Amino acid sequence: MWPRIDGLRVMELGTPGGFRDELNALVVAGKKRGTAGLLDEYRTEGEEIEHVGERLVVVDDVGERVVDIVVTGVEICRFGEVSWGFADSEGEGFRSVEEWREGHARYWGAQGIEVDPDTRIMCLSFRVAD
């Protein structure tokens, strides 16, 4: 199970260090409104998929609350079918969905996870909570 804070599920973006700090700053600024995850990770960790309206806690490297977010959309699709609209919502400066795919394939590959066009992806959309 994923950690909880005040009964809310925790979300850790990216990998610890500077990359996580960058992603968290984008969320706080309202520029990052989406994130992608591997569907297999949910199954492996025994977690349910988020649902619209769910509130989550984004944390830093030591598990401290950075900001709360509210889920506004959940879509499960194949890696090769992720839309440009979703890719752009991640707010990380990708110029095309192809660039998004290359970046995410590299990210997961660096963690020893190979993805292909049929890999199931969970696309989570959110906004900063009031």
N, C-alpha and C positions, 0 to 999 in steps of 0.2 A: 504494500500500500504506500501511496505517496504521503509525505508529511502533511499535517494539518496545523493551521493557526486559527484560533478562535472558532474551530469547527469547520473552517473553509479549507478546501484543497489548495496546496501550494503549487506554484508554477515556477520552474527554474528555466530561464531562457538561455540558449547557447551553452557554452562551456565556461567553467569558472575563469575569472580573471578579466582582462580588458574587454574581451568580446561580450561577456555577460553585462558588464558595466555599460557598454555602448547600447546594447539592445534594451536594457532597462531604461536608459535615458531617453531612447526613442519612444518607449511606451509612455513615460511620464509626460513627454512633450506632446503626446497625442499623434505622433507621426507613425508609430508602429501600431497597426490595428488588426494584425493577423499573425499567426504562426502556424507552422506545419509540424506534424509529428508522424512517426511511423505507427501504423495501426498495430503492428506486432508488439510494440512496446507496451501498449495498453493490456494486451492479452498476457504477455509475460509477467507484468507487474500486478495483474489482477485488478486493474482499474476500469471503471466504467467510463465511457466517452462522456465528455462534458455535454451539458444541455443548455439551450438558449435560456437566458435569465440567471444562470448560475454565476455566483460571485466567486472569484479566485484571488489568491494573494500571490503577487509576484515578489520574489525574494532575491536578495543578493547572495554573495558567495558563502556567507556564514549563516544563512537562513533567516536573516532579518527582513521584515516587511519593507518593501519599497513603495508599493502602490497596490490598491485593489482594482480589479477589472471585472467587468460584467460581460459574459458571453453573449454575442449578438447573432452568431451563426455557426453552424457545424456542418461540414460536408466531408463525406468519405469518397475518395476517388482514387484513380490510378495516378502514379507519379507523372506519367506521360500525358495526363488529361488535366493537370492543374491549370487553371485559367490565368491569363495575364492580369485580370482584375484582382484575383487573390494574391498573386505574386507581388503586385504593386502595393497591396495593402500592408505587406510586411515592412514597408518603409525603409528598406535597407539600401536603396539606390540602384536596384536592378533596372536595366534599360530594356529588358525583354524577358519573356517567359523562358526562352532558351538559356539566357544568362542565369536566371533564377534556378533552373534545373541543374546547370553545371555547378553553380555554387553549392546547392544542397547536396548534390552527389558527392562533391569533394568533402563537405562537412561530415556527412555520414560515413564516407569512405575512410576518413581519418580516424573514425571510431571503430573501424573494422566491419562496417555494415555496408554491403554492396546493395545498391538500388538499381532497378531497371524500370522500363516504362510501365510494367504491370504491378510494381510494388504498391501496396495499398497505403494511402496517405490520409491522415486526418487533418483537414484544413479548418482551423479555429479562428473565427473573427470575434473581435471584442472592442470594448471602449473602456476608458478610464471611468471608474465608478464615481458617482457624485459624493 
